C-alpha cells in the first residue's frame, strides 16, 4: 500500500477506535468501516480470491498495535475480523486448502459469518513439544476417525464457532517424527465431540471466545477434510505460527502503550506526602524504563515483520527474530502493566481499570503458542548456528601471551 494511503488508513483506524471501540468496551459491536480483514497479506489475499487489507506485515504491525489498545486486547481486532485464531486458520485455508475447503469454510470466515478454533494442546503430554501429540487420526474406509482429548482450545466456546482445525497423529509410532502429524478440518457439529468445560485463567473463562477442554470419541470426517495431505502437519504449523505469534505481539505493544498512558495520567493527577507522583524520582524512572522497553520491543517486532515481507518466515534469521519477539514482548508488557497497576494502588486491580485484563492477557500469552522457554531455546539454537557458520567474529580467538618470560626475574 502506498505511504499516503497507509497514513489515511491509520487515521481512519484511530478515529474508529475513539468513536466505536473505546466507548463500547463494556459492550460488543459487530461491524467495522472499511477496515475489514486488514491482517490478510497480499499473497494470501490473492490465493483467497479477496482484496484483503493490501498491507505488508510491516504496515499491519502499526494497525495491529492500534487495534491492540482496546480492552479486551482483541476486541477491536474482532470488530475488524482480525482476531485469533481465525486469522491463522484463514491463512492456512488460503494457502493450503482445496477449492472445496475454501468455499465451505474460508469464504464464510472472511465474511465473519462464522468463527473457528485450532486444536493442538493436550492435557496428557507436554504439548510445547508437538511431537508429543497423541490424538489419533485413523483412516477407516472413506473417513478419518479421531480419538483423543484436547484443552485450551481458543475460540471453541464461541456459539458462532463452526469449524476446527485439529492437529493429530496419522502416522504409526515408528514413523518419521515430523511426518507423523496431520491437520484436518472438523466441523463442530460432528457427532462424538464433547465440550467438556471452559478452562479458566485467573478465574476468568474469557467469554465469549473461551478456551475449551474437548473430548473426541470416534469423530468421523470425510477423507477430503485433510489439509494439504497426510503427514504435513508440522509444515503447516510452522507456516501458520509465524504470523499468528507476531500478531499477538503487535497487539501486546498496544496494550503496553495504553498502560503507560494510564500510568502517566495517574502520576500527573495524584499527590502523596506533599509531592506530585510525577515529580518523584522513582516514578519518573519507571516511566522512562517503560518507554525504553516498549520502543525496544517495537523495533524487534518491526524488524521481524519487515524480514517476513522480504524473505518469508522460514528464513533462519527471521525465525530467530520471531522467537525473540514472542519471548520478549509479552514479558515486557507484563512488566509495564504491573508498574501501572502498582501506581494506581488498589484501583489498578479493580473492575474500574483495563489493567487487570491487560495483565491476564500478557501473562497468558507467555504460555500461548508455546512457553517463553521454548522460544528462548529456539532463538538460542539458531544464534549458535549462525555464529558457527556465518559470523565473521566467531573465529577470533582469545589472545595468546608468551608465558615463558616471568613477570619478575629471580634475584
C-alpha positions as CSV (number, residue, x, y, z in Angstrom):
1,X,0.0,0.0,0.0
2,X,1.3,3.5,-0.9
3,X,2.5,5.6,2.1
4,X,-0.2,8.3,1.7
5,X,-3.0,5.6,1.5
6,X,-1.5,3.9,4.6
7,X,-1.4,7.1,6.6
8,X,-5.1,7.7,5.7
9,X,-5.9,4.2,6.7
10,X,-4.3,4.6,10.1
11,X,-6.1,7.9,10.7
12,X,-9.4,6.1,9.9
13,X,-8.5,3.3,12.3
14,X,-7.6,5.7,15.1
15,X,-10.9,7.5,14.6
16,X,-12.7,4.1,14.6
17,X,-11.0,3.3,17.9
18,X,-12.0,6.6,19.5
19,X,-15.6,6.6,18.3
20,X,-16.6,2.9,18.2
21,X,-14.2,0.9,20.4
22,X,-13.2,2.8,23.5
23,X,-16.8,4.0,24.3
24,X,-18.1,0.4,23.8
25,X,-15.6,-1.7,25.7
26,X,-18.3,-3.0,28.0
27,X,-20.4,-3.9,25.0
28,X,-19.9,-5.8,21.7
29,X,-20.1,-4.4,18.2
30,X,-20.3,-6.4,15.0
31,X,-19.0,-4.4,12.1
32,X,-16.2,-2.1,11.0
33,X,-16.0,0.6,8.4
34,X,-13.6,-0.2,5.5
35,X,-11.2,-1.8,8.0
36,X,-12.0,-5.4,7.2
37,X,-9.5,-8.3,7.0
38,X,-6.6,-6.0,7.4
39,X,-4.4,-8.9,8.5
40,X,-4.6,-10.7,5.2
41,X,-1.3,-10.1,3.3
42,X,-1.3,-9.5,-0.4
43,X,-0.2,-13.0,-1.4
44,X,-2.7,-14.8,0.9
45,X,-5.5,-12.4,-0.4
46,X,-4.7,-13.4,-3.9
47,X,-4.9,-17.1,-3.0
48,X,-8.2,-16.5,-1.2
49,X,-9.6,-14.5,-4.1
50,X,-10.2,-11.5,-1.9
51,X,-8.9,-8.0,-1.7
52,X,-7.9,-8.1,2.0
53,X,-6.2,-5.0,3.5
54,X,-3.5,-4.8,0.9
55,X,-0.9,-4.3,3.7
56,X,2.5,-5.7,4.2
57,X,3.3,-7.3,7.5
58,X,5.3,-4.2,8.5
59,X,2.3,-2.0,7.7
60,X,-0.1,-4.3,9.5
61,X,2.2,-4.1,12.6
62,X,1.1,-0.4,13.0
63,X,-2.6,-1.2,12.5
64,X,-2.5,-4.2,14.8
65,X,-0.8,-2.2,17.6
66,X,-3.6,0.4,17.3
67,X,-6.3,-2.3,17.5
68,X,-4.4,-3.8,20.4
69,X,-5.0,-0.7,22.6
70,X,-8.6,-1.9,23.2
71,X,-9.9,-3.8,26.2
72,X,-10.1,-6.8,25.7
73,X,-6.9,-6.8,23.5
74,X,-8.7,-8.5,20.6
75,X,-12.0,-6.5,20.9
76,X,-11.1,-4.1,18.1
77,X,-9.4,-6.9,16.1
78,X,-12.6,-9.0,16.2
79,X,-14.6,-6.0,15.0
80,X,-12.3,-5.8,12.0
81,X,-12.2,-9.6,11.5
82,X,-8.6,-9.7,12.5
83,X,-8.8,-11.8,15.7
84,X,-7.1,-15.1,16.6
85,X,-7.4,-18.0,15.9
86,X,-9.5,-17.1,12.9
87,X,-6.6,-15.1,11.2
88,X,-4.2,-18.1,11.3
89,X,-6.9,-20.5,10.2
90,X,-7.9,-18.3,7.3
91,X,-4.3,-18.1,6.2
92,X,-3.9,-21.9,6.4
93,X,-7.0,-22.4,4.3
94,X,-6.0,-19.7,1.8
95,X,-2.5,-21.2,1.3
96,X,-3.1,-24.9,1.7
97,X,-6.9,-25.5,1.4
98,X,-8.6,-27.1,-1.6
99,X,-11.1,-25.1,-3.6
100,X,-13.9,-27.1,-1.9
101,X,-12.4,-26.3,1.6
102,X,-12.1,-22.7,0.7
103,X,-15.7,-22.4,-0.4
104,X,-17.1,-24.3,2.6
105,X,-15.0,-22.6,5.3
106,X,-12.7,-19.8,4.1
107,X,-15.3,-17.7,2.5
108,X,-17.7,-17.6,5.5
109,X,-14.7,-16.9,7.8
110,X,-13.6,-14.0,5.6
111,X,-17.1,-12.6,5.8
112,X,-17.3,-13.3,9.6
113,X,-20.4,-15.3,9.2
114,X,-18.7,-18.0,11.3
115,X,-15.8,-18.3,13.7
116,X,-13.2,-21.1,14.1
117,X,-10.8,-22.7,16.6
118,X,-7.5,-24.5,16.4
119,X,-7.0,-27.7,18.4
120,X,-3.4,-28.7,19.3
121,X,-2.7,-28.7,23.0
122,X,-3.4,-31.8,25.0
123,X,-3.6,-32.3,28.8
124,X,-1.8,-35.6,28.9
125,X,1.5,-34.5,27.3
126,X,3.9,-31.5,27.1
127,X,2.3,-30.0,24.0
128,X,5.0,-27.3,23.6
129,X,6.9,-30.3,22.0
130,X,4.4,-31.0,19.2
131,X,6.0,-34.4,18.6
132,X,4.2,-35.5,21.8
133,X,0.7,-35.0,20.4
134,X,-1.2,-38.2,20.9
135,X,-4.7,-37.6,19.5
136,X,-5.1,-40.2,16.8
137,X,-6.5,-39.7,13.3
138,X,-7.1,-43.2,11.8
139,X,-8.3,-44.0,8.3
140,X,-11.4,-46.1,8.1
141,X,-12.7,-46.5,4.5
142,X,-13.6,-43.1,3.2
143,X,-13.4,-41.4,6.6
144,X,-10.9,-40.3,9.1
145,X,-11.7,-41.3,12.7
146,X,-10.5,-39.0,15.5
147,X,-10.0,-40.0,19.2
148,X,-8.3,-38.0,21.9
149,X,-8.6,-35.1,24.3
150,X,-7.5,-31.5,23.8
151,X,-7.6,-28.5,26.1
152,X,-7.0,-24.7,25.9
153,X,-8.8,-24.7,22.5
154,X,-9.3,-21.0,22.0
155,X,-12.5,-20.0,20.3
156,X,-14.3,-23.3,20.7
157,X,-16.7,-21.8,23.3
158,X,-18.0,-19.2,20.9
159,X,-21.5,-20.0,19.7
160,X,-20.5,-18.9,16.2
161,X,-17.6,-21.4,16.1
162,X,-18.5,-23.8,13.3
163,X,-15.1,-25.3,12.2
164,X,-12.0,-26.6,13.9
165,X,-8.5,-27.2,12.5
166,X,-7.2,-30.2,14.5
167,X,-3.6,-31.4,14.7
168,X,-3.3,-35.1,15.4
169,X,-1.2,-38.2,14.7
170,X,-1.9,-40.1,11.5
171,X,1.4,-42.0,11.2
172,X,2.4,-45.1,13.2
173,X,4.7,-44.7,16.3
174,X,7.7,-45.7,14.3
175,X,7.0,-43.1,11.5
176,X,9.5,-40.3,10.9
177,X,9.0,-37.8,13.8
178,X,8.0,-34.8,11.6
179,X,5.9,-36.8,9.2
180,X,3.5,-38.4,11.7
181,X,1.3,-35.4,12.3
182,X,-1.5,-34.1,10.2
183,X,-4.0,-31.2,10.3
184,X,-7.6,-31.8,9.5
185,X,-10.9,-29.9,9.3
186,X,-13.5,-30.9,11.8
187,X,-17.0,-29.3,11.8
188,X,-18.1,-28.5,15.4
189,X,-21.4,-30.3,15.0
190,X,-19.8,-33.6,14.2
191,X,-21.0,-36.4,16.4
192,X,-18.5,-37.5,19.1
193,X,-17.3,-34.0,20.0
194,X,-17.9,-33.1,23.7
195,X,-17.1,-29.6,25.0
196,X,-16.1,-30.8,28.5
197,X,-15.5,-27.4,30.2
198,X,-14.2,-23.9,29.6
199,X,-10.7,-23.5,31.0
200,X,-10.3,-20.5,33.3
201,X,-7.3,-18.3,33.7
202,X,-7.1,-16.4,37.0
203,X,-10.8,-17.2,37.4
204,X,-11.8,-15.8,34.0
205,X,-13.3,-18.0,31.3
206,X,-12.6,-15.4,28.6
207,X,-16.2,-15.3,27.4
208,X,-17.5,-15.3,24.7
209,X,-14.4,-16.9,23.0
210,X,-13.5,-19.4,25.7
211,X,-10.6,-21.9,25.9
212,X,-12.3,-25.3,26.0
213,X,-11.4,-28.8,27.0
214,X,-12.7,-31.1,24.3
215,X,-13.2,-34.9,24.1
216,X,-13.1,-36.6,20.8
217,X,-14.7,-40.1,20.7
218,X,-14.9,-41.8,17.3
219,X,-15.3,-38.5,15.5
220,X,-15.7,-39.3,11.8
221,X,-15.0,-36.8,9.0
222,X,-14.5,-37.3,5.2
223,X,-11.1,-38.0,3.7
224,X,-11.4,-34.7,1.8
225,X,-11.1,-32.8,5.1
226,X,-7.4,-33.5,5.4
227,X,-5.4,-30.2,4.8
228,X,-2.5,-30.3,2.3
229,X,-2.2,-34.1,2.6
230,X,-1.4,-36.6,5.2
231,X,1.8,-36.0,7.3
232,X,2.1,-32.3,6.5
233,X,1.0,-31.1,10.0
234,X,4.4,-29.7,11.1
235,X,4.9,-27.8,7.9
236,X,1.5,-26.2,8.2
237,X,2.1,-25.4,11.9
238,X,5.4,-23.6,11.2
239,X,4.0,-21.5,8.4
240,X,0.9,-20.7,10.5
241,X,2.5,-19.9,13.8
242,X,4.9,-17.2,12.4
243,X,2.2,-14.6,11.6
244,X,0.0,-15.7,14.5
245,X,2.7,-15.1,17.0
246,X,3.8,-11.8,15.7
247,X,0.1,-10.6,15.5
248,X,-0.3,-11.3,19.2
249,X,2.9,-9.4,20.0
250,X,1.8,-6.4,17.9
251,X,-1.3,-6.2,19.9
252,X,0.6,-6.5,23.2
253,X,2.6,-3.4,22.3
254,X,-0.7,-1.6,22.0
255,X,-1.7,-2.9,25.5
256,X,1.7,-1.7,26.9
257,X,1.2,1.8,25.3
258,X,-2.2,2.1,26.9
259,X,-0.9,1.0,30.3
260,X,1.9,3.6,30.1
261,X,-0.6,6.3,29.2
262,X,-2.7,5.3,32.3
263,X,0.5,5.4,34.4
264,X,1.4,8.9,33.2
265,X,-2.1,10.2,33.7
266,X,-2.2,8.8,37.2
267,X,1.2,10.2,38.1
268,X,0.2,13.7,36.9
269,X,-3.1,13.7,38.8
270,X,-2.1,12.4,42.3
271,X,-0.2,13.8,45.2
272,X,1.3,11.8,48.1
273,X,3.3,13.1,51.0
274,X,3.1,16.6,49.7
275,X,4.6,15.8,46.3
276,X,3.1,15.1,42.9
277,X,3.7,11.5,41.9
278,X,5.1,12.7,38.6
279,X,7.9,14.5,40.5
280,X,9.1,11.5,42.4
281,X,12.3,10.2,41.1
282,X,11.4,6.5,41.2
283,X,8.1,7.1,39.3
284,X,9.9,9.2,36.6
285,X,12.5,6.5,36.2
286,X,9.8,3.8,35.9
287,X,8.0,5.8,33.2
288,X,11.3,6.2,31.3
289,X,12.1,2.4,31.7
290,X,8.6,1.6,30.3
291,X,9.2,3.9,27.3
292,X,12.6,2.3,26.5
293,X,11.3,-1.3,26.9
294,X,8.2,-0.6,24.7
295,X,10.3,1.0,21.9
296,X,12.9,-1.7,22.0
297,X,10.3,-4.4,21.7
298,X,8.6,-2.5,18.9
299,X,11.8,-2.3,16.9
300,X,12.3,-6.0,17.2
301,X,8.7,-6.6,16.0
302,X,9.1,-4.3,13.1
303,X,12.4,-5.9,12.0
304,X,10.7,-9.3,12.1
305,X,7.7,-8.1,10.2
306,X,10.0,-6.5,7.5
307,X,12.0,-9.6,7.1
308,X,8.8,-11.7,6.8
309,X,7.8,-9.4,3.9
310,X,11.1,-9.7,2.1
311,X,12.3,-13.2,2.9
312,X,9.3,-15.1,4.3
313,X,9.1,-16.7,7.8
314,X,11.2,-19.8,7.0
315,X,14.4,-17.8,6.7
316,X,16.6,-18.8,9.6
317,X,17.3,-15.2,10.8
318,X,13.6,-14.3,10.5
319,X,12.7,-17.4,12.5
320,X,15.1,-16.4,15.2
321,X,13.5,-12.9,15.3
322,X,10.0,-14.4,15.5
323,X,11.1,-16.5,18.5
324,X,12.8,-13.5,20.2
325,X,9.7,-11.4,19.6
326,X,7.4,-14.0,21.2
327,X,9.7,-14.3,24.2
328,X,10.4,-10.6,24.7
329,X,7.1,-8.8,24.1
330,X,4.6,-10.5,26.5
331,X,7.2,-10.3,29.3
332,X,7.8,-6.6,28.5
333,X,4.1,-5.9,28.5
334,X,3.6,-7.7,31.8
335,X,6.3,-5.5,33.4
336,X,4.8,-2.3,32.1
337,X,1.3,-3.2,33.1
338,X,2.5,-4.3,36.6
339,X,4.2,-0.9,37.1
340,X,1.0,0.9,36.0
341,X,-1.1,-1.3,38.4
342,X,1.2,-0.5,41.3
343,X,1.0,3.2,40.7
344,X,-2.8,3.0,40.7
345,X,-2.9,1.2,44.1
346,X,-6.0,-1.0,44.7
347,X,-7.8,0.7,41.7
348,X,-5.2,-0.9,39.4
349,X,-6.5,-4.3,40.2
350,X,-10.2,-3.4,40.1
351,X,-13.0,-3.6,37.6
352,X,-12.7,0.2,37.1
353,X,-9.5,-0.2,35.1
354,X,-8.5,-2.0,31.9
355,X,-5.2,-3.0,33.7
356,X,-6.3,-6.4,35.2
357,X,-7.5,-7.7,31.8
358,X,-4.2,-6.5,30.2
359,X,-2.2,-8.2,32.9
360,X,-4.1,-11.5,32.5
361,X,-3.7,-11.3,28.7
362,X,0.0,-10.7,28.6
363,X,0.7,-13.3,31.3
364,X,-1.4,-15.9,29.4
365,X,0.5,-15.1,26.2
366,X,3.7,-16.3,27.9
367,X,2.2,-19.8,27.6
368,X,0.1,-19.5,24.5
369,X,1.7,-20.6,21.2
370,X,4.5,-22.1,23.3
371,X,6.1,-21.0,26.6
372,X,8.8,-18.4,26.9
373,X,11.4,-21.1,27.4
374,X,10.7,-22.8,24.1
375,X,11.1,-19.5,22.2
376,X,14.3,-18.7,24.0
377,X,15.6,-22.2,23.2
378,X,14.8,-21.8,19.6
379,X,16.4,-18.4,19.3
380,X,19.5,-19.6,21.2
381,X,20.0,-22.6,19.0
382,X,19.6,-20.5,15.8
383,X,22.0,-18.0,17.2
384,X,24.6,-20.7,17.9
385,X,24.2,-22.0,14.4
386,X,24.6,-18.5,12.9
387,X,27.7,-17.8,14.9
388,X,29.4,-21.1,13.9
389,X,28.5,-20.9,10.2
390,X,28.2,-17.2,9.3
391,X,29.6,-14.7,11.9
392,X,32.9,-13.3,10.8
393,X,33.7,-12.7,14.5
394,X,33.3,-16.3,15.6
395,X,36.8,-17.3,14.5
396,X,38.5,-14.6,16.6
397,X,40.3,-16.4,19.4
398,X,41.4,-15.3,22.8
399,X,44.8,-13.5,22.9
400,X,47.8,-15.8,23.4
401,X,50.5,-14.4,25.6
402,X,54.1,-15.5,25.9
403,X,54.2,-17.2,29.3
404,X,57.8,-18.3,29.1
405,X,59.1,-15.0,30.4
406,X,58.5,-14.5,34.1
407,X,56.9,-11.3,35.4
408,X,59.9,-10.6,37.7
409,X,63.2,-12.3,37.2
410,X,64.6,-14.2,40.1
411,X,67.3,-12.3,42.1
